[in-house]
Amino acid sequence: MLNITSTPALEIWMLFSARTSQTFFMTPLLLIIAFLLTPLLHSDLKQYVQTDDGHFNYQVIQKQELNNMDVLSIQLQSQQWQGIDWNHWLIIGIPQQLKHKDKAILVITGGSNTNMDRPPSFKKYGQIIGTIANQIGIPLIVLKQVPNQPLYDNYKEDALISYTFEQYLKEGAIDDSKPLLMPMVKSAVKAMDAAQEILLDELGTKPTEFIVTGASKRGWTTWLTGAIDDRVVAIAPLVIDILNMKSQMKHQLASYGDFSDMISDYKNRGITTIFDTPEGKKLWSLVDPYTYRKSITIPKLILLGTNDPYWTVDASSLYVNQLQDPTYLHYVPNTGHSLDLTFLPTLYAFIDSVVSRKPLAKIDWQIINNSLTVSWNQEPYEIKLWTASSESRDFRKSKWTAKTLPISASSITLSPNTPKTGYTATFVEVSFPSSNPLPYELCTEILVTPQYMPYQVDDQLNIKTFKKSVKK
């Protein structure tokens, strides 16, 4: 049986002096080292992105009217990387009821560089993200072919990224432009450059602030773009639960006894176990968004699926409480690496809040032992408790169910019972009214009980012991 208690507002705000259940202390020497090292790590990526290689150019190919937008299709060359021209389609949709000329949404997407002869369809972007852009009255920019692929031996996506990581490590981590995330970020930055010039020609003014979003590898790119470009005022990465990579790999081993099959490209190339080598440290300092967490102070909406096969169910717990505010977390239950569209009202509310400079509601939470305490600073529309069960600590195929909770006071404490065998996963979803007819939803991290890990893993990522089941 679930134990629920309410906590008065004053007590709960005193309790949440920090948005984490752990407190970290650093010696003065470590603080100095961290202070000195962080700008160096940032500068490597930023310097590469800002270096003019002489290959940036674009051409407007087509203009048309679609979905109450004036749509421009542009062929863009963002750069030349490792002797390879990176070519993209860039689509700009300008709402006919334009309200905000100084801001724009940048959507980073994928695609193949083998089909550059004609502009891609704008239909799905116009119907989905374009609807948000139209309602808010803000230009929409869609960048395709991130990364440019296939490359080398017909590699795509993770196979291509892991190949470039492997080559970088084999060569002694000397050429910092080699990891594929570097040109992926540069392509996003160059898309903003091109959009500013084109919109200046079209509208007589250019956007100076960008809200950036993308999914999976493009979500990874979104994080890093937000870390190094001051024009980015908010990010909404989707289905990329990757931050704090060494801890993520250790957590996967402790949960599953192996790495997820979805990251086998990295495992097979030895990328998942090189964190403590000099080359490995340098690689992950460049591409792990966790490196940049203290400097990413812009609003962040993290959109995840509860059943994403890439990550452990509670992967966000390894980083979300260490991010700078404002940070918002949103889970889509019973979805994997491809989210359904139920996240759109929350994405709309987030973008609208950035444009209007009116912050979203805020929820805070704290986990102590097996209890989850949640508080909020605005009156909720609805509160739901989501739970799932699994005989192992693998929730990738588990079914999530919701229970509506009564709205009382300004906080709630939940104490899920520890199952006799197996595991239970729990999170709270708090909905708030929006300017949109549908409410938006903010979530806590996921609490897994019992907190016992079935596999014991040392700091060198060696599995030491295994127990088949947990009995309490």
TORKOL-4160 file (C-alpha; in steps of 0.2 Angstrom, whole numbers, padded with zeros to 4 digits, m for minus):
472
<pt num="1" X="0000" Y="0000" Z="0000"/>
<pt num="2" X="0006" Y="0017" Z="m0004"/>
<pt num="3" X="0009" Y="0029" Z="0010"/>
<pt num="4" X="0005" Y="0048" Z="0006"/>
<pt num="5" X="0007" Y="0062" Z="0017"/>
<pt num="6" X="0006" Y="0081" Z="0015"/>
<pt num="7" X="0019" Y="0094" Z="0020"/>
<pt num="8" X="0015" Y="0112" Z="0024"/>
<pt num="9" X="0023" Y="0124" Z="0012"/>
<pt num="10" X="0035" Y="0133" Z="0024"/>
<pt num="11" X="0042" Y="0116" Z="0029"/>
<pt num="12" X="0044" Y="0110" Z="0012"/>
<pt num="13" X="0053" Y="0126" Z="0005"/>
<pt num="14" X="0065" Y="0124" Z="0020"/>
<pt num="15" X="0068" Y="0106" Z="0015"/>
<pt num="16" X="0072" Y="0110" Z="m0003"/>
<pt num="17" X="0086" Y="0122" Z="0000"/>
<pt num="18" X="0094" Y="0112" Z="m0014"/>
<pt num="19" X="0086" Y="0102" Z="m0028"/>
<pt num="20" X="0095" Y="0086" Z="m0024"/>
<pt num="21" X="0095" Y="0072" Z="m0011"/>
<pt num="22" X="0114" Y="0073" Z="m0011"/>
<pt num="23" X="0127" Y="0086" Z="m0006"/>
<pt num="24" X="0144" Y="0087" Z="m0013"/>
<pt num="25" X="0159" Y="0095" Z="m0005"/>
<pt num="26" X="0175" Y="0100" Z="m0014"/>
<pt num="27" X="0192" Y="0105" Z="m0007"/>
<pt num="28" X="0198" Y="0122" Z="m0012"/>
<pt num="29" X="0211" Y="0114" Z="m0023"/>
<pt num="30" X="0198" Y="0104" Z="m0033"/>
<pt num="31" X="0187" Y="0120" Z="m0034"/>
<pt num="32" X="0202" Y="0129" Z="m0042"/>
<pt num="33" X="0206" Y="0115" Z="m0054"/>
<pt num="34" X="0188" Y="0114" Z="m0059"/>
<pt num="35" X="0187" Y="0133" Z="m0062"/>
<pt num="36" X="0203" Y="0133" Z="m0072"/>
<pt num="37" X="0199" Y="0117" Z="m0082"/>
<pt num="38" X="0181" Y="0121" Z="m0087"/>
<pt num="39" X="0184" Y="0136" Z="m0099"/>
<pt num="40" X="0198" Y="0126" Z="m0108"/>
<pt num="41" X="0186" Y="0112" Z="m0111"/>
<pt num="42" X="0173" Y="0124" Z="m0117"/>
<pt num="43" X="0185" Y="0133" Z="m0128"/>
<pt num="44" X="0190" Y="0118" Z="m0138"/>
<pt num="45" X="0172" Y="0115" Z="m0145"/>
<pt num="46" X="0168" Y="0134" Z="m0146"/>
<pt num="47" X="0184" Y="0138" Z="m0155"/>
<pt num="48" X="0181" Y="0124" Z="m0168"/>
<pt num="49" X="0163" Y="0130" Z="m0171"/>
<pt num="50" X="0168" Y="0148" Z="m0173"/>
<pt num="51" X="0183" Y="0145" Z="m0184"/>
<pt num="52" X="0179" Y="0151" Z="m0202"/>
<pt num="53" X="0184" Y="0137" Z="m0214"/>
<pt num="54" X="0179" Y="0147" Z="m0229"/>
<pt num="55" X="0166" Y="0134" Z="m0234"/>
<pt num="56" X="0150" Y="0142" Z="m0227"/>
<pt num="57" X="0138" Y="0146" Z="m0241"/>
<pt num="58" X="0119" Y="0144" Z="m0245"/>
<pt num="59" X="0107" Y="0147" Z="m0259"/>
<pt num="60" X="0088" Y="0150" Z="m0258"/>
<pt num="61" X="0080" Y="0137" Z="m0270"/>
<pt num="62" X="0062" Y="0138" Z="m0267"/>
<pt num="63" X="0048" Y="0150" Z="m0259"/>
<pt num="64" X="0031" Y="0144" Z="m0256"/>
<pt num="65" X="0016" Y="0146" Z="m0245"/>
<pt num="66" X="0011" Y="0131" Z="m0233"/>
<pt num="67" X="0002" Y="0129" Z="m0217"/>
<pt num="68" X="m0001" Y="0148" Z="m0216"/>
<pt num="69" X="0018" Y="0151" Z="m0217"/>
<pt num="70" X="0029" Y="0158" Z="m0230"/>
<pt num="71" X="0042" Y="0144" Z="m0233"/>
<pt num="72" X="0059" Y="0145" Z="m0239"/>
<pt num="73" X="0070" Y="0130" Z="m0244"/>
<pt num="74" X="0088" Y="0133" Z="m0244"/>
<pt num="75" X="0103" Y="0123" Z="m0249"/>
<pt num="76" X="0116" Y="0126" Z="m0235"/>
<pt num="77" X="0134" Y="0121" Z="m0234"/>
<pt num="78" X="0139" Y="0122" Z="m0216"/>
<pt num="79" X="0157" Y="0118" Z="m0217"/>
<pt num="80" X="0170" Y="0106" Z="m0224"/>
<pt num="81" X="0175" Y="0093" Z="m0211"/>
<pt num="82" X="0189" Y="0081" Z="m0213"/>
<pt num="83" X="0189" Y="0086" Z="m0232"/>
<pt num="84" X="0171" Y="0082" Z="m0233"/>
<pt num="85" X="0158" Y="0095" Z="m0238"/>
<pt num="86" X="0144" Y="0095" Z="m0226"/>
<pt num="87" X="0128" Y="0100" Z="m0236"/>
<pt num="88" X="0110" Y="0102" Z="m0228"/>
<pt num="89" X="0093" Y="0107" Z="m0233"/>
<pt num="90" X="0088" Y="0122" Z="m0222"/>
<pt num="91" X="0069" Y="0126" Z="m0221"/>
<pt num="92" X="0063" Y="0142" Z="m0214"/>
<pt num="93" X="0044" Y="0145" Z="m0211"/>
<pt num="94" X="0039" Y="0162" Z="m0207"/>
<pt num="95" X="0021" Y="0163" Z="m0200"/>
<pt num="96" X="0010" Y="0175" Z="m0209"/>
<pt num="97" X="0004" Y="0182" Z="m0192"/>
<pt num="98" X="0022" Y="0185" Z="m0186"/>
<pt num="99" X="0023" Y="0192" Z="m0169"/>
<pt num="100" X="0041" Y="0190" Z="m0164"/>
<pt num="101" X="0054" Y="0194" Z="m0176"/>
<pt num="102" X="0068" Y="0194" Z="m0164"/>
<pt num="103" X="0067" Y="0175" Z="m0159"/>
<pt num="104" X="0066" Y="0159" Z="m0169"/>
<pt num="105" X="0064" Y="0140" Z="m0166"/>
<pt num="106" X="0078" Y="0129" Z="m0173"/>
<pt num="107" X="0074" Y="0111" Z="m0175"/>
<pt num="108" X="0089" Y="0100" Z="m0178"/>
<pt num="109" X="0084" Y="0084" Z="m0188"/>
<pt num="110" X="0093" Y="0070" Z="m0198"/>
<pt num="111" X="0092" Y="0063" Z="m0215"/>
<pt num="112" X="0103" Y="0057" Z="m0229"/>
<pt num="113" X="0115" Y="0067" Z="m0239"/>
<pt num="114" X="0112" Y="0056" Z="m0254"/>
<pt num="115" X="0095" Y="0065" Z="m0258"/>
<pt num="116" X="0100" Y="0083" Z="m0260"/>
<pt num="117" X="0092" Y="0086" Z="m0277"/>
<pt num="118" X="0075" Y="0093" Z="m0272"/>
<pt num="119" X="0069" Y="0101" Z="m0256"/>
<pt num="120" X="0062" Y="0089" Z="m0242"/>
<pt num="121" X="0043" Y="0090" Z="m0238"/>
<pt num="122" X="0039" Y="0103" Z="m0225"/>
<pt num="123" X="0022" Y="0095" Z="m0221"/>
<pt num="124" X="0026" Y="0086" Z="m0205"/>
<pt num="125" X="0036" Y="0100" Z="m0198"/>
<pt num="126" X="0022" Y="0112" Z="m0202"/>
<pt num="127" X="0009" Y="0101" Z="m0194"/>
<pt num="128" X="0019" Y="0098" Z="m0178"/>
<pt num="129" X="0032" Y="0111" Z="m0173"/>
<pt num="130" X="0025" Y="0123" Z="m0186"/>
<pt num="131" X="0008" Y="0123" Z="m0177"/>
<pt num="132" X="0017" Y="0129" Z="m0161"/>
<pt num="133" X="0027" Y="0142" Z="m0171"/>
<pt num="134" X="0011" Y="0148" Z="m0179"/>
<pt num="135" X="0002" Y="0150" Z="m0163"/>
<pt num="136" X="0016" Y="0159" Z="m0155"/>
<pt num="137" X="0020" Y="0169" Z="m0170"/>
<pt num="138" X="0039" Y="0165" Z="m0171"/>
<pt num="139" X="0049" Y="0159" Z="m0186"/>
<pt num="140" X="0053" Y="0140" Z="m0188"/>
<pt num="141" X="0070" Y="0134" Z="m0194"/>
<pt num="142" X="0072" Y="0116" Z="m0198"/>
<pt num="143" X="0090" Y="0110" Z="m0201"/>
<pt num="144" X="0092" Y="0093" Z="m0210"/>
<pt num="145" X="0106" Y="0081" Z="m0213"/>
<pt num="146" X="0113" Y="0081" Z="m0195"/>
<pt num="147" X="0125" Y="0072" Z="m0196"/>
<pt num="148" X="0129" Y="0071" Z="m0214"/>
<pt num="149" X="0128" Y="0053" Z="m0218"/>
<pt num="150" X="0132" Y="0040" Z="m0224"/>
<pt num="151" X="0150" Y="0043" Z="m0223"/>
<pt num="152" X="0166" Y="0032" Z="m0224"/>
<pt num="153" X="0160" Y="0013" Z="m0225"/>
<pt num="154" X="0142" Y="0018" Z="m0227"/>
<pt num="155" X="0141" Y="0022" Z="m0208"/>
<pt num="156" X="0126" Y="0031" Z="m0201"/>
<pt num="157" X="0120" Y="0037" Z="m0184"/>
<pt num="158" X="0128" Y="0029" Z="m0169"/>
<pt num="159" X="0139" Y="0018" Z="m0181"/>
<pt num="160" X="0146" Y="0034" Z="m0188"/>
<pt num="161" X="0148" Y="0043" Z="m0172"/>
<pt num="162" X="0157" Y="0029" Z="m0163"/>
<pt num="163" X="0168" Y="0026" Z="m0178"/>
<pt num="164" X="0174" Y="0044" Z="m0177"/>
<pt num="165" X="0177" Y="0042" Z="m0158"/>
<pt num="166" X="0187" Y="0027" Z="m0161"/>
<pt num="167" X="0198" Y="0035" Z="m0174"/>
<pt num="168" X="0200" Y="0050" Z="m0163"/>
<pt num="169" X="0206" Y="0039" Z="m0149"/>
<pt num="170" X="0218" Y="0028" Z="m0160"/>
<pt num="171" X="0226" Y="0044" Z="m0166"/>
<pt num="172" X="0230" Y="0050" Z="m0148"/>
<pt num="173" X="0216" Y="0062" Z="m0146"/>
<pt num="174" X="0226" Y="0075" Z="m0156"/>
<pt num="175" X="0213" Y="0082" Z="m0169"/>
<pt num="176" X="0199" Y="0088" Z="m0158"/>
<pt num="177" X="0188" Y="0091" Z="m0174"/>
<pt num="178" X="0187" Y="0073" Z="m0177"/>
<pt num="179" X="0173" Y="0067" Z="m0165"/>
<pt num="180" X="0157" Y="0069" Z="m0175"/>
<pt num="181" X="0148" Y="0079" Z="m0162"/>
<pt num="182" X="0160" Y="0094" Z="m0167"/>
<pt num="183" X="0154" Y="0096" Z="m0185"/>
<pt num="184" X="0136" Y="0092" Z="m0179"/>
<pt num="185" X="0136" Y="0107" Z="m0167"/>
<pt num="186" X="0145" Y="0118" Z="m0180"/>
<pt num="187" X="0131" Y="0114" Z="m0193"/>
<pt num="188" X="0118" Y="0120" Z="m0180"/>
<pt num="189" X="0128" Y="0136" Z="m0177"/>
<pt num="190" X="0130" Y="0139" Z="m0196"/>
<pt num="191" X="0111" Y="0136" Z="m0198"/>
<pt num="192" X="0108" Y="0150" Z="m0186"/>
<pt num="193" X="0120" Y="0161" Z="m0195"/>
<pt num="194" X="0112" Y="0158" Z="m0212"/>
<pt num="195" X="0094" Y="0160" Z="m0205"/>
<pt num="196" X="0099" Y="0177" Z="m0198"/>
<pt num="197" X="0106" Y="0183" Z="m0214"/>
<pt num="198" X="0091" Y="0176" Z="m0224"/>
<pt num="199" X="0078" Y="0183" Z="m0212"/>
<pt num="200" X="0086" Y="0200" Z="m0212"/>
<pt num="201" X="0084" Y="0200" Z="m0231"/>
<pt num="202" X="0066" Y="0194" Z="m0230"/>
<pt num="203" X="0060" Y="0204" Z="m0215"/>
<pt num="204" X="0072" Y="0219" Z="m0213"/>
<pt num="205" X="0077" Y="0212" Z="m0196"/>
<pt num="206" X="0085" Y="0196" Z="m0189"/>
<pt num="207" X="0082" Y="0185" Z="m0174"/>
<pt num="208" X="0094" Y="0187" Z="m0161"/>
<pt num="209" X="0088" Y="0173" Z="m0149"/>
<pt num="210" X="0085" Y="0155" Z="m0153"/>
<pt num="211" X="0076" Y="0140" Z="m0145"/>
<pt num="212" X="0084" Y="0124" Z="m0150"/>
<pt num="213" X="0077" Y="0107" Z="m0150"/>
<pt num="214" X="0081" Y="0090" Z="m0158"/>
<pt num="215" X="0080" Y="0071" Z="m0154"/>
<pt num="216" X="0092" Y="0058" Z="m0150"/>
<pt num="217" X="0109" Y="0062" Z="m0158"/>
<pt num="218" X="0101" Y="0079" Z="m0162"/>
<pt num="219" X="0096" Y="0081" Z="m0144"/>
<pt num="220" X="0115" Y="0078" Z="m0140"/>
<pt num="221" X="0119" Y="0092" Z="m0153"/>
<pt num="222" X="0105" Y="0103" Z="m0144"/>
<pt num="223" X="0114" Y="0101" Z="m0127"/>
<pt num="224" X="0131" Y="0106" Z="m0134"/>
<pt num="225" X="0125" Y="0120" Z="m0145"/>
<pt num="226" X="0116" Y="0128" Z="m0130"/>
<pt num="227" X="0133" Y="0126" Z="m0121"/>
<pt num="228" X="0143" Y="0137" Z="m0133"/>
<pt num="229" X="0132" Y="0149" Z="m0142"/>
<pt num="230" X="0125" Y="0164" Z="m0133"/>
<pt num="231" X="0111" Y="0166" Z="m0146"/>
<pt num="232" X="0103" Y="0151" Z="m0139"/>
<pt num="233" X="0091" Y="0156" Z="m0125"/>
<pt num="234" X="0083" Y="0139" Z="m0122"/>
<pt num="235" X="0085" Y="0121" Z="m0126"/>
<pt num="236" X="0072" Y="0106" Z="m0127"/>
<pt num="237" X="0082" Y="0090" Z="m0130"/>
<pt num="238" X="0072" Y="0075" Z="m0133"/>
<pt num="239" X="0076" Y="0056" Z="m0129"/>
<pt num="240" X="0094" Y="0059" Z="m0125"/>
<pt num="241" X="0097" Y="0053" Z="m0107"/>
<pt num="242" X="0116" Y="0053" Z="m0109"/>
<pt num="243" X="0123" Y="0066" Z="m0097"/>
<pt num="244" X="0137" Y="0061" Z="m0085"/>
<pt num="245" X="0142" Y="0047" Z="m0097"/>
<pt num="246" X="0154" Y="0037" Z="m0086"/>
<pt num="247" X="0141" Y="0036" Z="m0072"/>
<pt num="248" X="0128" Y="0031" Z="m0085"/>
<pt num="249" X="0139" Y="0016" Z="m0091"/>
<pt num="250" X="0142" Y="0010" Z="m0073"/>
<pt num="251" X="0123" Y="0012" Z="m0069"/>
<pt num="252" X="0119" Y="0001" Z="m0085"/>
<pt num="253" X="0131" Y="m0012" Z="m0079"/>
<pt num="254" X="0124" Y="m0012" Z="m0062"/>
<pt num="255" X="0106" Y="m0013" Z="m0068"/>
<pt num="256" X="0108" Y="m0025" Z="m0083"/>
<pt num="257" X="0124" Y="m0034" Z="m0081"/>
<pt num="258" X="0129" Y="m0027" Z="m0098"/>
<pt num="259" X="0127" Y="m0012" Z="m0109"/>
<pt num="260" X="0111" Y="m0009" Z="m0118"/>
<pt num="261" X="0111" Y="m0017" Z="m0135"/>
<pt num="262" X="0106" Y="0000" Z="m0142"/>
<pt num="263" X="0124" Y="0007" Z="m0139"/>
<pt num="264" X="0132" Y="m0009" Z="m0146"/>
<pt num="265" X="0142" Y="0002" Z="m0158"/>
<pt num="266" X="0151" Y="0011" Z="m0144"/>
<pt num="267" X="0153" Y="m0005" Z="m0134"/>
<pt num="268" X="0160" Y="m0015" Z="m0149"/>
<pt num="269" X="0173" Y="m0001" Z="m0152"/>
<pt num="270" X="0178" Y="0000" Z="m0134"/>
<pt num="271" X="0171" Y="0017" Z="m0131"/>
<pt num="272" X="0161" Y="0013" Z="m0116"/>
<pt num="273" X="0176" Y="0008" Z="m0105"/>
<pt num="274" X="0190" Y="0021" Z="m0109"/>
<pt num="275" X="0184" Y="0034" Z="m0097"/>
<pt num="276" X="0200" Y="0034" Z="m0086"/>
<pt num="277" X="0213" Y="0035" Z="m0100"/>
<pt num="278" X="0220" Y="0052" Z="m0105"/>
<pt num="279" X="0212" Y="0050" Z="m0122"/>
<pt num="280" X="0195" Y="0045" Z="m0115"/>
<pt num="281" X="0195" Y="0059" Z="m0103"/>
<pt num="282" X="0198" Y="0071" Z="m0117"/>
<pt num="283" X="0185" Y="0064" Z="m0128"/>
<pt num="284" X="0171" Y="0064" Z="m0115"/>
<pt num="285" X="0176" Y="0082" Z="m0109"/>
<pt num="286" X="0172" Y="0087" Z="m0127"/>
<pt num="287" X="0156" Y="0078" Z="m0130"/>
<pt num="288" X="0148" Y="0075" Z="m0113"/>
<pt num="289" X="0135" Y="0089" Z="m0110"/>
<pt num="290" X="0138" Y="0086" Z="m0092"/>
<pt num="291" X="0155" Y="0094" Z="m0094"/>
<pt num="292" X="0146" Y="0110" Z="m0098"/>
<pt num="293" X="0132" Y="0109" Z="m0085"/>
<pt num="294" X="0137" Y="0124" Z="m0074"/>
<pt num="295" X="0138" Y="0136" Z="m0089"/>
<pt num="296" X="0121" Y="0130" Z="m0096"/>
<pt num="297" X="0110" Y="0142" Z="m0086"/>
<pt num="298" X="0097" Y="0145" Z="m0100"/>
<pt num="299" X="0080" Y="0136" Z="m0098"/>
<pt num="300" X="0080" Y="0118" Z="m0102"/>
<pt num="301" X="0065" Y="0106" Z="m0105"/>
<pt num="302" X="0071" Y="0088" Z="m0105"/>
<pt num="303" X="0059" Y="0076" Z="m0114"/>
<pt num="304" X="0061" Y="0058" Z="m0111"/>
<pt num="305" X="0052" Y="0041" Z="m0114"/>
<pt num="306" X="0050" Y="0030" Z="m0099"/>
<pt num="307" X="0054" Y="0014" Z="m0110"/>
<pt num="308" X="0068" Y="0021" Z="m0120"/>
<pt num="309" X="0079" Y="0005" Z="m0124"/>
<pt num="310" X="0095" Y="0016" Z="m0124"/>
<pt num="311" X="0095" Y="0021" Z="m0106"/>
<pt num="312" X="0091" Y="0014" Z="m0089"/>
<pt num="313" X="0074" Y="0020" Z="m0082"/>
<pt num="314" X="0081" Y="0032" Z="m0069"/>
<pt num="315" X="0096" Y="0038" Z="m0080"/>
<pt num="316" X="0091" Y="0056" Z="m0077"/>
<pt num="317" X="0094" Y="0054" Z="m0058"/>
<pt num="318" X="0113" Y="0054" Z="m0062"/>
<pt num="319" X="0112" Y="0072" Z="m0068"/>
<pt num="320" X="0096" Y="0082" Z="m0067"/>
<pt num="321" X="0098" Y="0088" Z="m0050"/>
<pt num="322" X="0115" Y="0095" Z="m0054"/>
<pt num="323" X="0109" Y="0106" Z="m0068"/>
<pt num="324" X="0107" Y="0124" Z="m0066"/>
<pt num="325" X="0089" Y="0131" Z="m0065"/>
<pt num="326" X="0078" Y="0133" Z="m0074"/>
<pt num="327" X="0077" Y="0114" Z="m0078"/>
<pt num="328" X="0061" Y="0105" Z="m0082"/>
<pt num="329" X="0059" Y="0086" Z="m0084"/>
<pt num="330" X="0045" Y="0078" Z="m0094"/>
<pt num="331" X="0042" Y="0059" Z="m0096"/>
<pt num="332" X="0030" Y="0052" Z="m0109"/>
<pt num="333" X="0025" Y="0035" Z="m0101"/>
<pt num="334" X="0025" Y="0019" Z="m0111"/>
<pt num="335" X="0035" Y="0026" Z="m0125"/>
<pt num="336" X="0053" Y="0022" Z="m0131"/>
<pt num="337" X="0065" Y="0031" Z="m0141"/>
<pt num="338" X="0051" Y="0038" Z="m0152"/>
<pt num="339" X="0039" Y="0049" Z="m0142"/>
<pt num="340" X="0021" Y="0050" Z="m0146"/>
<pt num="341" X="0014" Y="0068" Z="m0148"/>
<pt num="342" X="0007" Y="0070" Z="m0131"/>
<pt num="343" X="0023" Y="0080" Z="m0126"/>
<pt num="344" X="0018" Y="0094" Z="m0138"/>
<pt num="345" X="0007" Y="0104" Z="m0125"/>
<pt num="346" X="0022" Y="0104" Z="m0114"/>
<pt num="347" X="0034" Y="0109" Z="m0127"/>
<pt num="348" X="0022" Y="0123" Z="m0133"/>
<pt num="349" X="0020" Y="0130" Z="m0115"/>
<pt num="350" X="0039" Y="0130" Z="m0113"/>
<pt num="351" X="0042" Y="0139" Z="m0129"/>
<pt num="352" X="0029" Y="0151" Z="m0125"/>
<pt num="353" X="0036" Y="0155" Z="m0108"/>
<pt num="354" X="0053" Y="0158" Z="m0116"/>
<pt num="355" X="0046" Y="0170" Z="m0129"/>
<pt num="356" X="0034" Y="0179" Z="m0116"/>
<pt num="357" X="0048" Y="0179" Z="m0103"/>
<pt num="358" X="0035" Y="0172" Z="m0091"/>
<pt num="359" X="0042" Y="0156" Z="m0082"/>
<pt num="360" X="0033" Y="0140" Z="m0081"/>
<pt num="361" X="0028" Y="0133" Z="m0064"/>
<pt num="362" X="0041" Y="0125" Z="m0054"/>
<pt num="363" X="0041" Y="0108" Z="m0045"/>
<pt num="364" X="0054" Y="0102" Z="m0033"/>
<pt num="365" X="0058" Y="0085" Z="m0026"/>
<pt num="366" X="0068" Y="0076" Z="m0014"/>
<pt num="367" X="0072" Y="0057" Z="m0012"/>
<pt num="368" X="0076" Y="0051" Z="0005"/>
<pt num="369" X="0078" Y="0032" Z="0007"/>
<pt num="370" X="0062" Y="0026" Z="m0002"/>
<pt num="371" X="0052" Y="0041" Z="0000"/>
<pt num="372" X="0048" Y="0054" Z="m0014"/>
<pt num="373" X="0043" Y="0072" Z="m0008"/>
<pt num="374" X="0036" Y="0084" Z="m0021"/>
<pt num="375" X="0032" Y="0102" Z="m0020"/>
<pt num="376" X="0025" Y="0115" Z="m0032"/>
<pt num="377" X="0024" Y="0134" Z="m0033"/>
<pt num="378" X="0008" Y="0136" Z="m0042"/>
<pt num="379" X="m0009" Y="0128" Z="m0040"/>
<pt num="380" X="m0009" Y="0112" Z="m0051"/>
<pt num="381" X="m0022" Y="0106" Z="m0063"/>
<pt num="382" X="m0019" Y="0088" Z="m0059"/>
<pt num="383" X="m0007" Y="0076" Z="m0050"/>
<pt num="384" X="m0003" Y="0059" Z="m0056"/>
<pt num="385" X="0007" Y="0045" Z="m0049"/>
<pt num="386" X="0015" Y="0034" Z="m0062"/>
<pt num="387" X="0021" Y="0016" Z="m0057"/>
<pt num="388" X="0028" Y="0001" Z="m0066"/>
<pt num="389" X="0035" Y="m0016" Z="m0060"/>
<pt num="390" X="0048" Y="m0028" Z="m0066"/>
<pt num="391" X="0056" Y="m0044" Z="m0060"/>
<pt num="392" X="0073" Y="m0037" Z="m0064"/>
<pt num="393" X="0079" Y="m0019" Z="m0064"/>
<pt num="394" X="0076" Y="m0018" Z="m0083"/>
<pt num="395" X="0060" Y="m0008" Z="m0086"/>
<pt num="396" X="0061" Y="m0006" Z="m0104"/>
<pt num="397" X="0046" Y="m0018" Z="m0108"/>
<pt num="398" X="0036" Y="m0013" Z="m0092"/>
<pt num="399" X="0019" Y="m0006" Z="m0093"/>
<pt num="400" X="0016" Y="0011" Z="m0084"/>
<pt num="401" X="0000" Y="0014" Z="m0075"/>
<pt num="402" X="m0007" Y="0031" Z="m0068"/>
<pt num="403" X="m0016" Y="0035" Z="m0052"/>
<pt num="404" X="m0024" Y="0052" Z="m0050"/>
<pt num="405" X="m0019" Y="0060" Z="m0033"/>
<pt num="406" X="m0029" Y="0072" Z="m0023"/>
<pt num="407" X="m0022" Y="0090" Z="m0023"/>
<pt num="408" X="m0019" Y="0096" Z="m0006"/>
<pt num="409" X="m0007" Y="0109" Z="0002"/>
<pt num="410" X="0008" Y="0113" Z="m0009"/>
<pt num="411" X="0017" Y="0096" Z="m0007"/>
<pt num="412" X="0015" Y="0078" Z="m0006"/>
<pt num="413" X="0026" Y="0064" Z="0001"/>
<pt num="414" X="0025" Y="0046" Z="m0007"/>
<pt num="415" X="0032" Y="0030" Z="0001"/>
<pt num="416" X="0030" Y="0016" Z="m0011"/>
<pt num="417" X="0031" Y="m0001" Z="m0004"/>
<pt num="418" X="0046" Y="m0011" Z="m0008"/>
<pt num="419" X="0041" Y="m0027" Z="m0017"/>
<pt num="420" X="0044" Y="m0044" Z="m0010"/>
<pt num="421" X="0053" Y="m0048" Z="m0027"/>
<pt num="422" X="0058" Y="m0038" Z="m0041"/>
<pt num="423" X="0058" Y="m0019" Z="m0043"/>
<pt num="424" X="0045" Y="m0005" Z="m0043"/>
<pt num="425" X="0048" Y="0012" Z="m0053"/>
<pt num="426" X="0038" Y="0028" Z="m0048"/>
<pt num="427" X="0037" Y="0046" Z="m0053"/>
<pt num="428" X="0025" Y="0060" Z="m0051"/>
<pt num="429" X="0018" Y="0071" Z="m0065"/>
<pt num="430" X="0011" Y="0088" Z="m0060"/>
<pt num="431" X="0000" Y="0096" Z="m0073"/>
<pt num="432" X="m0003" Y="0115" Z="m0074"/>
<pt num="433" X="m0015" Y="0126" Z="m0084"/>
<pt num="434" X="m0008" Y="0134" Z="m0099"/>
<pt num="435" X="m0012" Y="0148" Z="m0112"/>
<pt num="436" X="m0015" Y="0133" Z="m0123"/>
<pt num="437" X="m0031" Y="0123" Z="m0121"/>
<pt num="438" X="m0021" Y="0108" Z="m0115"/>
<pt num="439" X="m0011" Y="0109" Z="m0098"/>
<pt num="440" X="0007" Y="0106" Z="m0098"/>
<pt num="441" X="0015" Y="0092" Z="m0087"/>
<pt num="442" X="0031" Y="0093" Z="m0077"/>
<pt num="443" X="0039" Y="0077" Z="m0069"/>
<pt num="444" X="0050" Y="0071" Z="m0055"/>
<pt num="445" X="0065" Y="0060" Z="m0058"/>
<pt num="446" X="0060" Y="0041" Z="m0057"/>
<pt num="447" X="0063" Y="0032" Z="m0040"/>
<pt num="448" X="0067" Y="0014" Z="m0041"/>
<pt num="449" X="0064" Y="0003" Z="m0026"/>
<pt num="450" X="0072" Y="m0006" Z="m0018"/>
<pt num="451" X="0088" Y="0004" Z="m0021"/>
<pt num="452" X="0098" Y="m0012" Z="m0021"/>
<pt num="453" X="0108" Y="m0014" Z="m0037"/>
<pt num="454" X="0108" Y="m0032" Z="m0044"/>
<pt num="455" X="0126" Y="m0031" Z="m0050"/>
<pt num="456" X="0141" Y="m0024" Z="m0041"/>
<pt num="457" X="0152" Y="m0013" Z="m0052"/>
<pt num="458" X="0169" Y="m0006" Z="m0048"/>
<pt num="459" X="0176" Y="0011" Z="m0054"/>
<pt num="460" X="0185" Y="0003" Z="m0068"/>
<pt num="461" X="0168" Y="m0004" Z="m0074"/>
<pt num="462" X="0171" Y="m0022" Z="m0069"/>
<pt num="463" X="0156" Y="m0032" Z="m0063"/>
<pt num="464" X="0161" Y="m0040" Z="m0047"/>
<pt num="465" X="0146" Y="m0050" Z="m0040"/>
<pt num="466" X="0129" Y="m0054" Z="m0046"/>
<pt num="467" X="0113" Y="m0059" Z="m0037"/>
<pt num="468" X="0098" Y="m0066" Z="m0047"/>
<pt num="469" X="0084" Y="m0058" Z="m0036"/>
<pt num="470" X="0080" Y="m0046" Z="m0022"/>
<pt num="471" X="0070" Y="m0052" Z="m0008"/>
<pt num="472" X="0064" Y="m0040" Z="0006"/>
